[in-house]
């Protein structure tokens, strides 16, 4: 059973981390300017998705790590993505204030 759990957990973790890396790529590109509201909104949504999928991946990884089917380092990439998403979201909120459409 341990081998099946390890294979399934590794597959799920690799796919979830690959999805997070893809979203992080698009969430971290710079906007063309403070007026580029559509890019800023997309980056905020991407940051939210990074946080959401990162937390979900952490929860998925917790069971196999607790059962010692995976080593503890599998918790590091989703934690990095969560911190990255929170940092990017707060950076956008503080450096690009909302303009009320003007």
C-alpha positions as CSV (number, residue, x, y, z in Angstrom):
1,X,0.0,0.0,0.0
2,X,2.9,2.4,0.7
3,X,4.1,2.2,-2.9
4,X,0.7,2.9,-4.3
5,X,0.2,5.9,-1.9
6,X,3.7,7.2,-2.8
7,X,3.1,7.0,-6.5
8,X,-0.3,8.6,-6.3
9,X,0.9,11.3,-4.0
10,X,4.0,12.1,-6.2
11,X,1.8,12.3,-9.3
12,X,-0.7,14.6,-7.6
13,X,2.1,16.8,-6.1
14,X,3.9,17.1,-9.4
15,X,0.8,18.1,-11.3
16,X,-0.4,20.5,-8.7
17,X,3.1,22.2,-8.5
18,X,3.3,22.3,-12.3
19,X,-0.1,24.1,-12.3
20,X,1.1,26.5,-9.6
21,X,4.3,27.2,-11.5
22,X,2.2,28.0,-14.7
23,X,-0.1,30.3,-12.8
24,X,2.9,32.0,-11.0
25,X,4.5,32.7,-14.4
26,X,1.4,34.7,-15.5
27,X,0.8,36.3,-12.1
28,X,4.3,37.7,-11.9
29,X,4.6,39.5,-15.2
30,X,4.7,43.3,-14.9
31,X,1.7,45.4,-16.1
32,X,2.2,48.0,-18.8
33,X,1.4,50.8,-16.4
34,X,-0.9,51.8,-13.6
35,X,-3.7,52.3,-16.2
36,X,-3.6,48.7,-17.3
37,X,-6.5,47.6,-15.2
38,X,-7.2,44.3,-17.0
39,X,-3.6,43.1,-16.4
40,X,-3.8,44.1,-12.8
41,X,-7.0,42.3,-12.3
42,X,-5.6,39.2,-14.0
43,X,-2.5,39.3,-11.7
44,X,-4.8,39.6,-8.6
45,X,-6.8,36.6,-9.8
46,X,-3.6,34.7,-10.5
47,X,-2.3,35.6,-7.0
48,X,-5.5,34.4,-5.4
49,X,-5.3,31.1,-7.4
50,X,-1.7,30.7,-6.3
51,X,-2.8,31.0,-2.7
52,X,-5.8,28.7,-3.2
53,X,-4.0,25.9,-5.1
54,X,-0.9,26.2,-2.8
55,X,-3.0,25.7,0.3
56,X,-4.9,22.8,-1.4
57,X,-1.5,21.2,-2.4
58,X,-0.3,21.6,1.2
59,X,-3.3,19.7,2.4
60,X,-2.9,17.0,-0.2
61,X,0.8,16.6,0.8
62,X,0.2,16.5,4.5
63,X,-1.3,13.0,4.6
64,X,1.6,11.2,2.7
65,X,4.2,13.2,4.7
66,X,2.6,12.3,8.0
67,X,2.5,8.6,6.9
68,X,6.2,8.9,5.9
69,X,5.4,7.9,2.3
70,X,6.9,11.2,1.2
71,X,9.7,13.2,2.7
72,X,9.0,16.6,4.3
73,X,10.5,18.6,1.5
74,X,7.4,18.0,-0.6
75,X,5.7,20.7,1.6
76,X,8.2,23.3,0.6
77,X,7.1,24.1,-3.0
78,X,3.4,24.7,-2.1
79,X,4.4,26.8,0.8
80,X,6.7,28.9,-1.4
81,X,3.8,29.4,-3.9
82,X,1.4,30.5,-1.1
83,X,4.0,33.1,0.2
84,X,4.6,34.2,-3.4
85,X,0.9,34.6,-4.1
86,X,0.4,36.6,-0.9
87,X,3.4,38.8,-1.6
88,X,2.4,39.5,-5.2
89,X,-1.2,40.3,-4.1
90,X,-0.1,42.7,-1.4
91,X,2.4,44.3,-3.8
92,X,-0.3,45.0,-6.4
93,X,-2.7,46.3,-3.8
94,X,-0.1,48.8,-2.4
95,X,1.6,49.9,-5.5
96,X,-1.3,50.1,-7.9
97,X,-4.3,51.7,-6.2
98,X,-7.8,51.4,-7.7
99,X,-8.7,54.3,-10.1
100,X,-12.5,54.1,-10.2
101,X,-12.4,53.7,-14.0
102,X,-10.9,57.2,-14.7
